[in-house]
Amino acid sequence: MFLTDRRARVPLPPADVDPGSGRARLSYRRAAELFEQATADLPGGPHTLHQLRHSALTHAAEDGANTSTLLAYSGHTSVTSLAKYVRVSPEALARWQQSRDPAARRR
């Protein structure tokens, strides 16, 4: 969660306030602006929060999360929409295949 730099002044729903610090959650638009500014000088930057979402889902898939878990994690309701976010690398696919190869397990 991205937080403001000061405590919330108006009553907010509990989900919009960090219980430890009392700071309010940033709006998505402001968080996106700050993230793009912070990543502007990185290779391939600036990056977006949407790219971060794609990366998180791809890494979860590469780490072995099953389809049901990925759907719940992403909030998607269909595999078709989830597939647009998850791009497993050829290296990760090769590792997965290698780990399931019966001949490789006997070695």
ABEGO torsion letter per residue (X at the ends): XBBBABBBABBBBAAABBAAAGBBBBBAAAAAAAAAAAAAABBGOBBBAAAAAAAAAAAAAAAGBBAAAAAAAAGBABAAAAAAABBBBAAAAAAAAAAABAAAAAX
